Amino acid sequence: MSDDEMSMGECADMPMDGDVSGSDAGASDYAQQVLPEGVKKEIVQAADDAQWKKPKKGDEVTVHYVGTLAEDGSEFDSSRGRGQPFVFTLGRGQVIKGWDVGVATMKKGEIAKFTIAPEFAYGETGSPPKIPANATLVFEVELISWSSKDDLFGDEGVVKTLLTEGSGWKKPKAGDEVLLSLKAVVADGSVVEERADFEYTLGSSDLGRLGKACDKALEGMKKGETAEIKC
């Protein structure tokens, strides 16, 4: 048995956790370092030096923001004014394009000002009555936090959410043996399977119908990492 150990989550909700070995994953190409022309960024308050990660496409981000018109500085929207942070999934078209590309460059705790041209905002139609056609917008955005989420098979059928960071860089591959704990529950909270500290070989049939999702999740996990899988 390897000395790697991990813990998983739930499928239908499946938390997992443990330690693993293997190769490191590449960084997402979504978090652009150079913003497109039409989106300008000014850092108002830098993140703490300990913060180096940035959210990627598919992550659920939580922000505060104040939006104003570049033309006259008038405010048209503010999460701070409502006293409620705004939550959205990055890169899924839930917000204007300027936000999707801009927030992807931010670190936790950072406050930035984005000046966004119409083609990356509301374009020729605007958003009446507060945002006119062809308006350039200015947003002051604070990245409060985000939940790292991975669409394991690219069809949104199995989504992994990182709960606790692992250590090191190694990740397991097919045929590797790991020590893991998992609990699988269905929508009503009923536990369908629960195992603690058991040896498992990736690619084996030991987890039955849970195996495919678990194997895919484990291949992206590090030693000590805890994650939740929804499928």
Secondary structure as the mmCIF struct_conf table of DSSP 4:
data_model
#
loop_
_struct_conf.conf_type_id
_struct_conf.id
_struct_conf.beg_label_comp_id
_struct_conf.beg_label_asym_id
_struct_conf.beg_label_seq_id
_struct_conf.end_label_comp_id
_struct_conf.end_label_asym_id
_struct_conf.end_label_seq_id
BEND BEND1 ASP A 3 ASP A 3
STRN STRN1 GLU A 5 GLU A 10
TURN_TY1_P TURN_TY1_P1 CYS A 11 ASP A 13
STRN STRN2 MET A 14 GLY A 18
BEND BEND2 GLY A 22 GLY A 22
HELX_LH_PP_P HELX_LH_PP_P1 SER A 23 SER A 28
BEND BEND3 ASP A 29 ALA A 31
BEND BEND4 GLN A 33 VAL A 34
HELX_LH_PP_P HELX_LH_PP_P2 LEU A 35 PRO A 36
TURN_TY1_P TURN_TY1_P2 GLU A 37 GLY A 38
STRN STRN3 VAL A 39 GLN A 45
HELX_LH_PP_P HELX_LH_PP_P3 ALA A 46 ASP A 48
TURN_TY1_P TURN_TY1_P3 ASP A 49 ALA A 50
TURN_TY1_P TURN_TY1_P4 LYS A 57 GLY A 58
STRN STRN4 GLU A 60 LEU A 69
TURN_TY1_P TURN_TY1_P5 ALA A 70 ASP A 72
STRN STRN5 GLU A 75 SER A 78
HELX_RH_AL_P HELX_RH_AL_P1 SER A 79 ARG A 82
TURN_TY1_P TURN_TY1_P6 GLY A 83 GLY A 83
STRN STRN6 PHE A 86 THR A 89
TURN_TY1_P TURN_TY1_P7 LEU A 90 GLY A 93
BEND BEND5 GLN A 94 VAL A 95
HELX_RH_AL_P HELX_RH_AL_P2 LYS A 97 VAL A 103
TURN_TY1_P TURN_TY1_P8 ALA A 104 THR A 105
TURN_TY1_P TURN_TY1_P9 LYS A 108 GLY A 109
STRN STRN7 ILE A 111 ILE A 116
HELX_RH_3T_P HELX_RH_3T_P1 PRO A 118 PHE A 120
TURN_TY1_P TURN_TY1_P10 ALA A 121 THR A 125
STRN STRN8 SER A 127 SER A 127
TURN_TY1_P TURN_TY1_P11 PRO A 128 LYS A 130
STRN STRN9 ILE A 131 ILE A 131
TURN_TY1_P TURN_TY1_P12 ALA A 133 ASN A 134
STRN STRN10 LEU A 137 SER A 147
STRN STRN11 LYS A 149 ASP A 151
TURN_TY1_P TURN_TY1_P13 LEU A 152 PHE A 153
BEND BEND6 GLY A 154 VAL A 158
STRN STRN12 VAL A 159 THR A 164
STRN STRN13 SER A 167 SER A 167
BEND BEND7 GLY A 168 TRP A 169
TURN_TY1_P TURN_TY1_P14 ALA A 174 GLY A 175
STRN STRN14 GLU A 177 VAL A 185
TURN_TY1_P TURN_TY1_P15 ALA A 187 ASP A 188
BEND BEND8 GLY A 189 GLY A 189
STRN STRN15 VAL A 191 THR A 201
TURN_TY1_P TURN_TY1_P16 LEU A 202 GLY A 203
BEND BEND9 SER A 204 SER A 205
TURN_TY1_P TURN_TY1_P17 ASP A 206 LEU A 207
HELX_RH_3T_P HELX_RH_3T_P2 GLY A 208 LEU A 210
HELX_RH_AL_P HELX_RH_AL_P3 GLY A 211 LEU A 218
TURN_TY1_P TURN_TY1_P18 GLU A 219 GLY A 220
STRN STRN16 LYS A 223 LYS A 223
TURN_TY1_P TURN_TY1_P19 GLY A 224 GLY A 224
STRN STRN17 GLU A 225 LYS A 230
#
